[in-house]
Amino acid sequence: MWGGWRPRPPADVDLAVPARAMIAGSEENRIFEVGEDDFLGCRLNGPSGRVYAAFTWNRPRTYRMLLFILGRPSVWLRLWVLMSVVIVLCWWLARYLVRPVLEVQKLVGHIADGDYQQRLPESLTGRYDELGNLAADMNRVTSTVEAVIKGQQQLLRDVSHELRSPLARIRVSLELLRSKDPAGNSSGVLNKIERDVERLNELIQQVLDLSRLDQVQSIPLPRETLNLSEFLGEISSMVQFEASPWRKTIRYRTEGDPVMVCASEEHLQRALENVLRNAVRYAPEDSEITVDLGWVSDPQGAGRLVRIVVADQGPGVPPEHVERVFDPFFRCEEDRGRSSGGTGLGLAIVRKAIDAHQGRVKARNLEPHGLEVEILLPPDRPTTTG
């Protein structure tokens, strides 16, 4: 019985000629080609001595099988249905297994960027398998890290606020002591105390600035359109006044046309001042710090970006520490940090402020020596009214 997709033997094939050839010949087995089909002929000897020829229809050759399949639409339909079912099952299985991994990878990316508020959806954490357990564990880890970070930030804010009151009282006490010592016998000690108080006050202000910038995700910065060409020029002139006693020169270069950005004047000024003061702090005497303002094509394909480059001729940073100079409280060398008055928060504030403006900042060493800080900011988008 023939069934399924197997072909049937032709019913109108004339095997008389192959039969006579088989009987007359001496070969016991032979393949005959009749029309477009193949038949296996067998020579049989009967009990009475008569010779018979038996034929078996062979399977079609490869190209004939293909022709047969092409000529049977039902076979193609079954193959199409089978392949469709297989494709759908594979797609569902891949989505079922890969989607949770991609969600976890996305969450890890948010954590690496400092965003601890993201969580994996309940549709993923509610699964009763290993991937569901992994998703639930990731949410717990993220919540724990967020609680620790927020607790640390709150502690820094509280301590900073609490320290401001005693520092203010110390300042008042210093002024009273100076008024009671008109001869200036204790001026050296009082000046040293005043310098330490000023340094503590600067550290507290930087901690508060860093804490405020950490809240930018929930409280957006107030922004306005700024002429960055003039704004950066004014900041360069102000820092130049501070660098003059050490014979350090700030050379500011910009293009002719104004460069406009939409930014928070206070936070952007603090960021640019920190970059310039950091360059002045580590640049040698009688050296030059260059500040360049211009445009650059966005490597990520988002058009043009505003580019600020500050380069000094200082010792630079060890290559293994270049990526960490923007971390809070990080200093490459403790002794150098103490001697220069650095607290390890200046560049951390820079990165937080630039991130709040949807910009990017990075540092690189120069040859033969020096450090370059590059800041990329989105330009001011013109608005149209109708």
PyMOL commands that set and color helices and strands:
alter all, ss='L'
color gray80, all
select helices_A, chain A and resi 16-24+62-70+73-112+122-125+130-179+187-214+228-246+265-282+319-324+334-340+346-356
alter helices_A, ss='H'
color red, helices_A
select strands_A, chain A and resi 29-34+37-45+51-57+224-227+249-254+260-263+288-297+304-311+360-365+371-377
alter strands_A, ss='S'
color yellow, strands_A
deselect
rebuild
show_as cartoon
